[in-house]
Amino acid sequence: MNLQQLEYFKIIAETENFTTSAKLLSITQPALSKAISKLEDELKVPLFEKKGRNIKLTRFGKIFLIYANRALTEIDKGINELKEMISEDRGTISISSTPRIGVYFMNFFISNFLNNNPDTKFQFNQQSVDSIVENLKIGKIDIGFYDSEYKIDDNYDIESIPIKKQEYVLIVPKNHIFSNREEISLKELKDEYFIAFCENSKDRLISYSELLGYTPKIAIQPDGANIGSVVEGLVSAGAGISIVPNTPMINTNALSKIKIKENIKERVIYMAYSKNSYMSPIAKKFKDYIIQSNNIEMNY
């Protein structure tokens, strides 16, 4: 049984006439009859029976037509999906990021890309760095984003490139004593309580100690996918202050954003993808767009 036989069977079922069907299919009637006979031999049942000068489906044919139509429909869907996958203007891009990248970085770039590529669809989820790298290895996602240096096994051909730097800023509630300051030194924050902005408690205290040069007073250690929004909400409510990446999403109506005087290391965002796995034209277009939109010179 092959796809051509199913297509022949469907047309004959619709026209109930071999001669008409042969003309529609641009083949000879004997060739069409032979193809259907082979299909009936394989199924071991008659699919058609005579009805005057025409033919009609047998009870076996009626049952088989349901599944033949279903199979042909699914094949058409698959063909259309493959066409979309290789299209330069449409298709689905599968990406993943760590939670903080998703909140503070990806939303803008997905939105801007869709403005110029409205027929594109995104499959977007948030995961740990380990899960992102694992899904790149098995080809489950096209591109991954994270904000920490990650040692990838050389046996896997995964390219990880820095694409953006973000400076850190201090955020305080509007009624805070520092709220009108444009710049501040980290030394002035020793008596302040902090809302920690990190993804796990172990890294949180270490990173803040290294950043500030002293162990700060940590008031709250939020965690989870929406950590950025949680931190800003707690700061605006007066629960503490925080040092966060400088992004356009910071709500300056509820918070004051203050530049840090010391020259501290920026947050670096990385993009990773498999060098050898197939990447659809639209996914490659998005990858190139990210690189061009964040064209920075990384010096280490």
Buried (B, 14 or more C-beta within 10 A) or exposed (E): EEEEBBBBBBBBBEBBBBEBBBBBBEBEBEEBBEBBEEBBEEEEBBBBEEEEEEBEBBEBBEEBBEEBBEBBEEEEEEEEEEEBBEBEEBBBBBBBBBBBBBBBBBBEBBEEBBEEBEEBBBEBBBBBBEBBBBBBBEEEBBBBBBBEEBEBEEEEEBBBEBBBBBEBBBBBBEEBEBBEBEEBEBEEBEEBBBBBBBBEEEEBBEBBEEBBEEEBEBBBBBBEBBBBBBBBBBBBEEBBBBBBBBBEBBEEEBBBBBEBEEEBEBBBBBBBBBEEBEBBBBBBBBBEBBEEEBEEEEEE
